[in-house]
Amino acid sequence: DSHTSSSLPLSEDCARNGVTALAYASVVSQFINAHHNASWANFDESLVKPFAGFISQFACRSAQSAKASEQAGDSESAALFQESFDKLLECWLMWLSTLSKIHTLMLTESVAIFEAYLAWHLTSPSQPRVVDDEVDELDEDDRVQYEDQLCSMGTLTRAILPTSVPLLTQLLEERLRRWVDVCQRCEQGGAAMAPLDREAEASLHSLYDDLHWLTLVIGNMLCYDCGPGETPVQPKPVREYSMSLQDQVSPQASCTYVASLREPATTVVACPDGTDPIIRLMVGIMRVADLQRYVNVQSRKGTSFLQPSPQLSRSLFWYMRCWCATYVMYDVESLETSASFSSSLAVQGEGKTHLDWLVGQLTDELPLWTSDADVLEDMVGLLSVLTECPIRFHLAMEMPDFWHLTVSSVQSGSWLCCASENARVSLVAALVSSCSSPPSMWSGSPVFFSLKKLFSEEELLQIEVRMNNFLAEVLGPLSERFARLGVGSPDFSKWCQGISIRQEVTSLMSILCGVFTGVSTATLPTVFSLFTSLALPGHADGAVSSAELLAVANGASFGSEPSSILSLIKHYSDTPDVLVSVLELFETVASRMLPLVSQDNATVTYAVLLRVMQLYSGCNLGKYASIDKDNEEQLDDLMVFLHLFDHLTSRDILSDFSEGNGQIEGVDVVLCGLNIILPLISRDLLQFPKFCEEYFRIITYLAEFHSDKVVELPDVLFQAMIKSLELGLEDYGQSVLKSCLEGLASLGEWLVMKGSKHPEQATRLKPILEHFLQVVFHKVLTNPTDGAWDLNTSSEAVFNLLCCSPAAYQNFVERLATQQTDATNRMRLLSAFKELTPDTLQLIPVHSNRQAFRRYLQTMLENVRDLIPDQQ
């Protein structure tokens, strides 16, 4: 107690110096982390309370000092105080989670930290934040920059919901009223009203910034920001808090307040008594979004000089995405919630009201933000969420605005063309994926059991028809859009480099990537038909004759190729960004669609991908003879090609479609890929880490799992691959070395186990592996076994290579022994090598023998490593 009390003044010193604050915060954090399993609840309150007060006071002072440093323009000190606060907040939450017995002791201090955090990021009307025109353009978005901090604050606010919810509601509604007052004055003054002076503009900027931060804090309190593939869940503390108030609130009052969203955005609506506090807070954010939409629309009409805030819009649409995924149209049968939640948010209640509101937000604002790719990306995220949940998607399809918004997005010149490539891919993938579960597939699926009960049989039939029509309208225009490019025209090469044409091509490629990303067994027939119409125009239903397939395997082109999407590879061979987008399309086909198709359709797909590789090879001869060693982006197209090749070497694909049928098989495409990749590889290319790792992963995969195909390669390709494996033994990192050793071990096993059945291939391979035996064994003997050349991998390679040629092993041993001038050392060395391969060890590459050899090798290295010369 006395020690803790004497430490309390440290927070005063720490308030003045960021370095000192961070140093002491690190000490506190290390102390809490070191004792996080301690039974703090068993300590006397007189010991715990002062320490809790110290941490809380320290955190509050760090927040205050960070704000003061920001206002003074001292970014370096502000960063130090911020890091100090983050460390203290993290250890506070860790400590809080262990103090269940004295949780009430911590509440007051938790509230103090929360209030200090709000005071840090919010401004008072009398002290508006200074406007810096460069900040928004140069700084990282707050949601990303402070992601961990906001997540921690969400955890803290959920621990003190009886305090945090009313406080956040009060702050939000107060600023909303101020914004409404500004908008009402603009309405009354009309277009003739004079623009805001600098002081009023600074005040409005501060208001936007406050609403932005409140949205982020509230969003992290109410929702977990789930990543791709994660299922959103309602935080248990939020549900329990709402359920604990059921005797004090009225579900009808909550629904009435939700219905007030139909009122004009500039109307101040009083919250009815008995409204659930969580619902009230949700509606508050929705009213902020309504007002932002109103300002945006009026600004674009020219009837108001107020300008919307892109930063606030991004935060609002991020909130809508998380909130929609977590709360809107949830199923009460699968989750226990309060009556207010179920009546206001669930699919069995007024959830459709929120769905209508969200669609309205997107319909009104999407056309207005096409010039801001960041805002557009967050809006696309919300639109994707609307399609991911079957019930939300099926009800949204009944709305003409939603139907038009989504179907028109894939058309040329739509708002989606202004979005980023990732946004286009993710949205179209979500649209196609949403059609993957028609009602005819709901039977037997527990996921759709409760959903099916919401509709009659007639309604289910209507949903299926509507879904098929929706998919047809999304995919239908894509073939026409490609045809309008005029690829088959003799003059296309003259205008293909125009900016508008290039933009249209890249936009269409990303949308098609989204189509193939979202494909499923239910949508496969329609998607595969689209693929063949683009890649093989003129071939009905993708049917290709055996003669044409065989001709393609021998390097010929498809008869319809000049007017197909394949021809884009030639037209844009010298335009890297467009070429990459085209190759990414075929990579997506290989990774997403190819594993789903039938054997006949796989053969056609292989033929198309084989032609892609041939065209790419023909356009890139000599391209990498001279490269810029500081520019890895110049390898983007080759990297995409490697990824495509990687998907084609998938063991599942090759095993499914490797039966000989006189047509193109997966291995044909693999061998063609090798023919393209291997001649391009040089030491200069391998200096780029990402490319190096991806290349060696493919090469060693083939050597390890398809040794029988590797040994049959034409001599030039075979020698190039062996050279690559030898390069991989050099200093390209431990993962590359491990892969190459595994590849060599597999080739050695093939020679021992199958070489006798293939004498010609064995004769070519044996001297090569004898060379590798000497190289690998010497490196194992002269390198530390706890480094890159660890015995777990290297001993297997040495043993398999030794099994290939015991005579070569004996020659290697004798040569090492002759280098010893001392007779005693020579005898030690020969004796150690003899014990390495005793008569009881069978030179057959099976698991038991390899394990025994590893033990013998470990013992030998311990005894005679000092006798092995560094040079062979």
ZAMARGU-4260 file (C-alpha; in steps of 0.2 Angstrom, whole numbers, plus 5000, padded with zeros to 4 digits):
<rodrens>
0) 5000/5000/5000 | 5014/5012/5005 | 5024/5008/4989 | 5009/5010/4978 | 5004/5027/4986
5) 5022/5034/4984 | 5021/5029/4966 | 5005/5040/4963 | 5014/5056/4960 | 5023/5048/4945
10) 5007/5052/4934 | 5011/5071/4937 | 5029/5069/4930 | 5022/5058/4916 | 5010/5071/4911
15) 5024/5083/4905 | 5036/5071/4896 | 5030/5058/4883 | 5046/5048/4884 | 5044/5046/4903
20) 5026/5042/4901 | 5029/5028/4889 | 5043/5021/4900 | 5032/5020/4916 | 5017/5013/4905
25) 5028/5000/4899 | 5033/4995/4917 | 5015/4994/4922 | 5011/4984/4907 | 5025/4972/4910
30) 5020/4970/4928 | 5001/4966/4924 | 5006/4954/4910 | 5018/4945/4922 | 5005/4943/4935
35) 4989/4942/4924 | 4985/4925/4931 | 4987/4931/4949 | 4971/4930/4960 | 4969/4949/4961
40) 4952/4946/4968 | 4959/4938/4984 | 4969/4954/4988 | 4963/4966/5001 | 4954/4981/4994
45) 4965/4993/5003 | 4980/4986/4992 | 4970/4985/4975 | 4960/5001/4976 | 4976/5013/4976
50) 4984/5003/4962 | 4968/5004/4952 | 4967/5022/4955 | 4985/5025/4949 | 4982/5016/4933
55) 4966/5025/4929 | 4974/5042/4934 | 4989/5038/4923 | 4978/5033/4908 | 4968/5049/4910
60) 4983/5060/4911 | 4991/5051/4895 | 4975/5055/4886 | 4975/5073/4892 | 4993/5075/4887
65) 4990/5067/4870 | 4977/5080/4866 | 4987/5095/4872 | 5002/5089/4862 | 4990/5088/4846
70) 4983/5105/4849 | 5001/5112/4851 | 5006/5103/4835 | 5019/5092/4843 | 5015/5076/4834
75) 5030/5067/4841 | 5025/5069/4859 | 5007/5066/4855 | 5012/5049/4848 | 5022/5044/4864
80) 5007/5049/4875 | 4995/5039/4864 | 5006/5024/4865 | 5007/5026/4884 | 4988/5027/4884
85) 4986/5011/4873 | 4998/5001/4884 | 4988/5006/4900 | 4971/5003/4892 | 4977/4986/4887
90) 4983/4981/4904 | 4968/4989/4912 | 4956/4977/4902 | 4967/4962/4906 | 4966/4966/4924
95) 4948/4970/4923 | 4944/4953/4916 | 4951/4944/4932 | 4943/4955/4945 | 4925/4948/4944
100) 4923/4947/4963 | 4927/4966/4965 | 4921/4971/4948 | 4911/4986/4956 | 4927/4993/4962
105) 4933/4995/4945 | 4918/5003/4937 | 4921/5020/4943 | 4939/5020/4937 | 4933/5012/4920
110) 4921/5027/4918 | 4935/5039/4921 | 4946/5032/4908 | 4931/5031/4896 | 4927/5050/4899
115) 4945/5055/4897 | 4945/5046/4880 | 4930/5055/4874 | 4937/5072/4880 | 4953/5068/4870
120) 4944/5065/4854 | 4929/5077/4856 | 4928/5096/4856 | 4918/5108/4865 | 4908/5121/4856
125) 4919/5135/4863 | 4935/5127/4857 | 4933/5121/4839 | 4947/5111/4832 | 4959/5120/4820
130) 4955/5115/4802 | 4970/5108/4793 | 4966/5106/4774 | 4981/5093/4772 | 4976/5081/4786
135) 4962/5072/4778 | 4973/5069/4762 | 4989/5063/4770 | 4984/5054/4786 | 4978/5036/4787
140) 4959/5034/4791 | 4956/5035/4809 | 4946/5018/4809 | 4962/5010/4802 | 4975/5020/4812
145) 4966/5017/4829 | 4959/5000/4825 | 4966/4992/4841 | 4962/5006/4852 | 4944/5007/4846
150) 4942/4989/4848 | 4949/4990/4866 | 4937/5005/4869 | 4923/4995/4863 | 4927/4981/4876
155) 4928/4995/4890 | 4911/5003/4885 | 4903/4986/4886 | 4909/4983/4903 | 4900/4999/4909
160) 4885/5000/4898 | 4873/5008/4911 | 4885/5023/4910 | 4892/5023/4893 | 4875/5021/4883
165) 4867/5036/4891 | 4883/5047/4890 | 4885/5042/4872 | 4867/5045/4868 | 4868/5062/4876
170) 4884/5067/4867 | 4877/5061/4850 | 4860/5069/4852 | 4867/5086/4857 | 4878/5087/4842
175) 4864/5081/4831 | 4853/5095/4837 | 4867/5107/4833 | 4869/5101/4816 | 4850/5101/4813
180) 4850/5120/4819 | 4864/5124/4805 | 4854/5115/4792 | 4838/5123/4797 | 4846/5140/4796
185) 4852/5136/4778 | 4835/5130/4773 | 4827/5147/4779 | 4841/5157/4771 | 4841/5147/4754
190) 4854/5149/4741 | 4856/5168/4744 | 4863/5164/4762 | 4881/5170/4763 | 4894/5156/4766
195) 4900/5152/4783 | 4914/5163/4789 | 4931/5154/4795 | 4925/5153/4813 | 4909/5145/4809
200) 4917/5133/4796 | 4929/5128/4810 | 4915/5124/4821 | 4906/5114/4808 | 4922/5104/4805
205) 4923/5100/4823 | 4905/5095/4823 | 4909/5083/4809 | 4924/5076/4818 | 4915/5073/4834
210) 4901/5064/4825 | 4914/5054/4816 | 4922/5049/4832 | 4906/5045/4841 | 4901/5034/4827
215) 4917/5024/4828 | 4915/5022/4847 | 4897/5017/4846 | 4900/5005/4832 | 4914/4996/4841
220) 4903/4995/4857 | 4888/4988/4848 | 4897/4977/4835 | 4912/4966/4832 | 4920/4972/4816
225) 4921/4955/4808 | 4932/4951/4793 | 4929/4940/4778 | 4922/4923/4782 | 4918/4928/4800
230) 4900/4926/4807 | 4894/4942/4815 | 4887/4940/4832 | 4878/4952/4844 | 4889/4955/4859
235) 4882/4946/4874 | 4884/4961/4886 | 4873/4972/4874 | 4860/4959/4873 | 4860/4956/4892
240) 4859/4975/4896 | 4844/4977/4885 | 4836/4961/4893 | 4839/4968/4910 | 4829/4983/4906
245) 4813/4974/4900 | 4803/4980/4915 | 4807/4998/4912 | 4805/4999/4893 | 4791/4997/4880
250) 4794/4987/4864 | 4780/4998/4856 | 4789/5014/4861 | 4805/5007/4853 | 4796/5003/4837
255) 4788/5021/4837 | 4805/5029/4838 | 4811/5018/4824 | 4796/5023/4814 | 4801/5042/4816
260) 4815/5039/4804 | 4801/5043/4791 | 4801/5061/4796 | 4812/5074/4787 | 4830/5073/4792
265) 4830/5091/4798 | 4815/5088/4810 | 4819/5086/4828 | 4810/5071/4835 | 4807/5068/4853
270) 4811/5051/4859 | 4796/5042/4867 | 4797/5037/4885 | 4801/5019/4888 | 4812/5017/4872
275) 4825/5004/4874 | 4842/5014/4877 | 4851/5003/4864 | 4837/5006/4851 | 4838/5025/4855
280) 4857/5025/4852 | 4855/5015/4835 | 4841/5027/4829 | 4852/5042/4834 | 4866/5036/4822
285) 4853/5033/4809 | 4847/5051/4810 | 4865/5057/4809 | 4866/5047/4792 | 4849/5054/4787
290) 4856/5072/4790 | 4872/5068/4781 | 4862/5062/4766 | 4851/5077/4766 | 4867/5089/4766
295) 4875/5079/4752 | 4859/5080/4741 | 4856/5098/4744 | 4874/5102/4741 | 4874/5093/4724
300) 4858/5102/4719 | 4866/5119/4723 | 4853/5124/4736 | 4865/5124/4750 | 4883/5129/4753
305) 4885/5116/4766 | 4897/5102/4761 | 4896/5084/4767 | 4911/5076/4776 | 4919/5061/4767
310) 4927/5056/4783 | 4910/5055/4792 | 4902/5046/4777 | 4915/5033/4778 | 4912/5030/4796
315) 4893/5030/4794 | 4894/5017/4781 | 4906/5007/4790 | 4894/5007/4805 | 4879/5003/4794
320) 4889/4988/4787 | 4893/4981/4804 | 4876/4985/4812 | 4867/4978/4797 | 4877/4962/4798
325) 4875/4960/4817 | 4857/4966/4820 | 4846/4969/4805 | 4834/4954/4801 | 4841/4942/4814
330) 4831/4927/4818 | 4824/4927/4836 | 4822/4908/4835 | 4841/4906/4835 | 4846/4920/4848
335) 4838/4925/4864 | 4836/4944/4865 | 4824/4957/4873 | 4807/4960/4867 | 4813/4978/4861
340) 4826/4970/4850 | 4815/4957/4843 | 4801/4969/4839 | 4812/4982/4832 | 4826/4973/4823
345) 4822/4955/4820 | 4815/4947/4804 | 4799/4942/4814 | 4798/4961/4819 | 4801/4977/4811
350) 4818/4972/4803 | 4812/4976/4786 | 4810/4994/4791 | 4828/4995/4793 | 4831/4986/4777
355) 4821/4999/4768 | 4831/5013/4776 | 4848/5005/4771 | 4843/5003/4753 | 4837/5021/4753
360) 4853/5027/4760 | 4863/5018/4746 | 4851/5023/4732 | 4852/5041/4736 | 4871/5042/4740
365) 4879/5030/4729 | 4878/5042/4713 | 4884/5056/4724 | 4901/5048/4730 | 4907/5042/4713
370) 4922/5054/4714 | 4928/5047/4731 | 4934/5029/4730 | 4936/5027/4749 | 4918/5032/4753
375) 4912/5021/4738 | 4922/5006/4745 | 4913/5007/4762 | 4896/5009/4753 | 4900/4993/4742
380) 4904/4984/4759 | 4887/4988/4765 | 4879/4983/4749 | 4888/4967/4749 | 4882/4963/4767
385) 4864/4966/4761 | 4866/4951/4749 | 4876/4939/4760 | 4861/4935/4772 | 4848/4925/4762
390) 4833/4933/4771 | 4840/4951/4769 | 4844/4947/4750 | 4827/4939/4746 | 4817/4954/4754
395) 4828/4967/4746 | 4825/4959/4729 | 4807/4964/4731 | 4813/4982/4731 | 4814/4990/4714
400) 4827/5002/4720 | 4838/4988/4726 | 4836/4978/4710 | 4840/4993/4699 | 4855/4998/4710
405) 4863/4980/4709 | 4859/4975/4691 | 4864/4992/4684 | 4881/4991/4693 | 4888/4979/4681
410) 4884/4989/4666 | 4896/5000/4656 | 4898/5018/4664 | 4889/5013/4680 | 4894/5020/4697
415) 4904/5004/4701 | 4916/5008/4687 | 4922/5022/4699 | 4925/5010/4713 | 4942/5002/4717
420) 4946/4985/4709 | 4944/4976/4726 | 4927/4984/4728 | 4921/4979/4711 | 4926/4961/4714
425) 4919/4959/4731 | 4902/4966/4726 | 4899/4956/4711 | 4906/4940/4720 | 4893/4944/4733
430) 4879/4946/4720 | 4883/4930/4711 | 4885/4921/4728 | 4868/4927/4734 | 4860/4916/4721
435) 4869/4901/4727 | 4855/4895/4738 | 4838/4895/4729 | 4823/4889/4739 | 4824/4872/4730
440) 4840/4869/4740 | 4833/4874/4757 | 4826/4857/4762 | 4838/4847/4773 | 4848/4863/4778
445) 4846/4868/4796 | 4853/4885/4791 | 4837/4888/4781 | 4824/4879/4792 | 4818/4894/4801
450) 4819/4905/4785 | 4808/4893/4775 | 4794/4894/4788 | 4792/4913/4784 | 4786/4909/4767
455) 4772/4900/4759 | 4775/4887/4745 | 4769/4899/4732 | 4781/4913/4739 | 4796/4901/4739
460) 4792/4897/4720 | 4792/4916/4717 | 4808/4918/4726 | 4817/4905/4715 | 4810/4913/4699
465) 4815/4930/4705 | 4833/4924/4710 | 4835/4916/4693 | 4830/4932/4684 | 4841/4942/4695
470) 4856/4931/4690 | 4852/4932/4672 | 4851/4951/4673 | 4867/4953/4682 | 4877/4941/4670
475) 4867/4945/4654 | 4875/4962/4650 | 4893/4956/4652 | 4894/4947/4635 | 4886/4962/4627
480) 4898/4974/4636 | 4913/4964/4630 | 4906/4963/4612 | 4905/4982/4612 | 4923/4983/4614
485) 4925/4978/4596 | 4940/4966/4600 | 4937/4956/4584 | 4938/4972/4573 | 4954/4974/4563
490) 4955/4991/4569 | 4955/4987/4588 | 4974/4987/4589 | 4973/5005/4584 | 4961/5012/4597
495) 4964/4999/4611 | 4977/5010/4620 | 4964/5024/4622 | 4962/5029/4640 | 4943/5025/4640
500) 4945/5008/4632 | 4959/5003/4644 | 4948/5008/4659 | 4933/4999/4651 | 4944/4983/4649
505) 4950/4984/4667 | 4933/4987/4674 | 4925/4973/4665 | 4940/4961/4670 | 4937/4965/4688
510) 4918/4962/4687 | 4921/4946/4678 | 4933/4941/4692 | 4919/4944/4704 | 4908/4933/4694
515) 4920/4918/4695 | 4924/4922/4713 | 4906/4920/4718 | 4902/4904/4708 | 4895/4889/4716
520) 4887/4873/4711 | 4870/4881/4709 | 4876/4895/4698 | 4890/4885/4689 | 4880/4881/4673
525) 4876/4899/4670 | 4893/4905/4674 | 4902/4892/4664 | 4891/4897/4649 | 4897/4915/4651
530) 4915/4909/4652 | 4914/4900/4635 | 4904/4914/4627 | 4919/4925/4631 | 4933/4913/4628
535) 4926/4903/4614 | 4914/4913/4604 | 4906/4903/4591 | 4907/4887/4600 | 4889/4882/4606
540) 4888/4878/4624 | 4907/4877/4625 | 4908/4862/4614 | 4925/4860/4606 | 4930/4846/4595
545) 4944/4834/4599 | 4954/4839/4584 | 4954/4857/4589 | 4959/4853/4606 | 4973/4843/4600
550) 4978/4857/4589 | 4978/4869/4603 | 4989/4857/4613 | 5002/4858/4599 | 5002/4877/4599
555) 4988/4881/4587 | 4975/4895/4591 | 4956/4893/4592 | 4947/4898/4576 | 4937/4911/4586
560) 4952/4918/4595 | 4953/4935/4587 | 4936/4940/4594 | 4938/4931/4611 | 4944/4938/4627
565) 4960/4928/4624 | 4966/4941/4611 | 4967/4954/4625 | 4983/4946/4630 | 4991/4951/4613
570) 4984/4968/4612 | 4990/4973/4630 | 5006/4963/4631 | 5015/4980/4633 | 5002/4988/4645
575) 5006/4980/4662 | 4991/4986/4672 | 4978/4979/4659 | 4988/4963/4656 | 4988/4960/4674
580) 4969/4962/4675 | 4967/4950/4661 | 4978/4937/4668 | 4970/4939/4685 | 4953/4934/4677
585) 4960/4917/4671 | 4969/4915/4688 | 4951/4916/4696 | 4944/4904/4684 | 4957/4892/4688
590) 4956/4894/4707 | 4937/4896/4709 | 4928/4888/4694 | 4939/4874/4688 | 4937/4863/4704
595) 4918/4863/4702 | 4916/4858/4683 | 4913/4841/4676 | 4927/4832/4667 | 4922/4837/4650
600) 4920/4855/4655 | 4937/4854/4664 | 4945/4848/4647 | 4938/4863/4638 | 4944/4875/4652
605) 4961/4867/4652 | 4962/4870/4633 | 4958/4889/4636 | 4971/4891/4650 | 4984/4882/4640
610) 4981/4894/4626 | 4982/4908/4639 | 5000/4902/4643 | 5005/4900/4625 | 4999/4918/4621
615) 5008/4925/4637 | 5024/4916/4632 | 5024/4922/4614 | 5022/4940/4620 | 5036/4940/4634
620) 5051/4932/4626 | 5066/4942/4632 | 5055/4953/4642 | 5065/4950/4658 | 5082/4950/4651
625) 5085/4967/4659 | 5075/4972/4674 | 5075/4986/4687 | 5081/4978/4703 | 5072/4991/4714
630) 5055/4989/4705 | 5046/4973/4710 | 5030/4979/4702 | 5037/4975/4685 | 5035/4957/4689
635) 5016/4959/4693 | 5011/4950/4677 | 5023/4936/4680 | 5017/4934/4698 | 4999/4932/4692
640) 5005/4920/4680 | 5014/4910/4694 | 4998/4910/4704 | 4988/4904/4689 | 5001/4890/4687
645) 5000/4886/4706 | 4981/4883/4705 | 4984/4871/4690 | 4997/4861/4700 | 4984/4858/4714
650) 4984/4840/4718 | 4965/4839/4719 | 4963/4846/4701 | 4977/4835/4694 | 4971/4819/4702
655) 4953/4822/4697 | 4957/4825/4678 | 4973/4815/4675 | 4965/4800/4666 | 4970/4799/4648
660) 4956/4802/4636 | 4965/4808/4621 | 4961/4826/4625 | 4970/4840/4634 | 4973/4835/4653
665) 4979/4845/4667 | 4997/4839/4666 | 4997/4846/4648 | 4994/4863/4655 | 5007/4861/4669
670) 5020/4856/4656 | 5016/4870/4645 | 5018/4881/4660 | 5035/4874/4664 | 5040/4877/4646
675) 5036/4896/4649 | 5042/4898/4667 | 5059/4890/4667 | 5067/4899/4653 | 5062/4916/4660
680) 5071/4912/4677 | 5087/4921/4682 | 5096/4926/4697 | 5090/4943/4695 | 5072/4938/4696
685) 5075/4927/4711 | 5082/4943/4721 | 5063/4948/4723 | 5058/4939/4739 | 5039/4936/4734
690) 5043/4930/4717 | 5057/4919/4723 | 5046/4910/4736 | 5032/4908/4724 | 5043/4901/4710
695) 5052/4888/4721 | 5035/4883/4729 | 5029/4878/4712 | 5045/4870/4706 | 5047/4859/4722
700) 5029/4855/4723 | 5031/4847/4705 | 5047/4838/4710 | 5039/4832/4727 | 5022/4826/4721
705) 5024/4823/4702 | 5042/4816/4701 | 5036/4804/4687 | 5031/4819/4676 | 5047/4829/4680
710) 5059/4815/4675 | 5050/4814/4658 | 5052/4832/4654 | 5062/4837/4638 | 5080/4838/4641
715) 5081/4857/4640 | 5066/4859/4653 | 5073/4845/4664 | 5090/4854/4665 | 5082/4871/4669
720) 5072/4863/4683 | 5088/4854/4690 | 5097/4871/4689 | 5083/4879/4699 | 5084/4866/4713
725) 5102/4869/4714 | 5100/4888/4715 | 5087/4885/4729 | 5101/4877/4740 | 5110/4894/4740
730) 5105/4909/4751 | 5087/4912/4747 | 5079/4909/4764 | 5075/4894/4775 | 5058/4891/4767
735) 5065/4890/4750 | 5079/4878/4755 | 5067/4867/4764 | 5056/4865/4749 | 5071/4861/4738
740) 5078/4848/4749 | 5060/4840/4750 | 5060/4840/4731 | 5077/4832/4730 | 5072/4819/4742
745) 5057/4815/4732 | 5067/4813/4716 | 5079/4802/4725 | 5064/4791/4731 | 5058/4790/4714
750) 5075/4784/4707 | 5076/4770/4720 | 5058/4764/4720 | 5053/4766/4702 | 5069/4769/4692
755) 5071/4751/4687 | 5055/4752/4677 | 5061/4768/4668 | 5079/4765/4663 | 5081/4779/4651
760) 5074/4792/4664 | 5084/4784/4678 | 5100/4784/4668 | 5098/4803/4665 | 5093/4807/4683
765) 5106/4796/4693 | 5122/4807/4689 | 5113/4822/4694 | 5107/4815/4710 | 5125/4809/4714
770) 5131/4827/4712 | 5117/4833/4724 | 5122/4820/4736 | 5140/4828/4738 | 5133/4846/4738
775) 5119/4843/4751 | 5129/4831/4762 | 5144/4843/4763 | 5133/4857/4768 | 5124/4847/4781
780) 5142/4842/4788 | 5148/4860/4788 | 5132/4870/4794 | 5124/4871/4811 | 5110/4859/4813
785) 5100/4872/4822 | 5099/4884/4808 | 5093/4883/4790 | 5101/4866/4788 | 5092/4857/4802
790) 5092/4838/4802 | 5073/4836/4801 | 5073/4840/4783 | 5091/4839/4777 | 5094/4821/4784
795) 5079/4814/4774 | 5087/4822/4758 | 5104/4815/4762 | 5097/4798/4765 | 5087/4797/4750
800) 5101/4803/4739 | 5113/4791/4747 | 5101/4776/4743 | 5102/4781/4725 | 5121/4778/4724
805) 5130/4770/4739 | 5146/4770/4728 | 5145/4789/4726 | 5143/4790/4745 | 5159/4780/4747
810) 5169/4790/4735 | 5163/4806/4744 | 5169/4798/4761 | 5186/4793/4754 | 5189/4810/4747
815) 5185/4818/4764 | 5197/4806/4772 | 5211/4809/4760 | 5211/4827/4765 | 5215/4823/4783
820) 5235/4824/4785 | 5234/4816/4803 | 5232/4797/4803 | 5222/4797/4819 | 5210/4810/4813
825) 5208/4800/4796 | 5204/4784/4806 | 5191/4794/4817 | 5182/4800/4801 | 5182/4784/4792
830) 5175/4775/4808 | 5162/4788/4810 | 5156/4787/4792 | 5155/4768/4794 | 5144/4769/4810
835) 5133/4781/4800 | 5128/4767/4788 | 5129/4751/4798 | 5125/4734/4791 | 5108/4734/4800
840) 5103/4750/4790 | 5093/4745/4774 | 5096/4758/4761 | 5078/4759/4756 | 5069/4776/4758
845) 5055/4772/4770 | 5051/4781/4786 | 5059/4769/4798 | 5076/4769/4789 | 5075/4788/4788
850) 5072/4790/4806 | 5087/4778/4811 | 5098/4787/4799 | 5094/4804/4807 | 5099/4797/4824
855) 5116/4790/4817 | 5119/4807/4808 | 5116/4817/4824 | 5128/4806/4833 | 5141/4807/4819
860) 5140/4826/4818 | 5143/4828/4837 | 5159/4817/4836 | 5168/4823/4820 | 5161/4839/4814
865) 5177/4848/4819 | 5186/4837/4806 | 5176/4842/4791 | 5184/4855/4780 | 5173/4870/4775
870) 5178/4868/4756 | 5175/4852/4747
</rodrens>
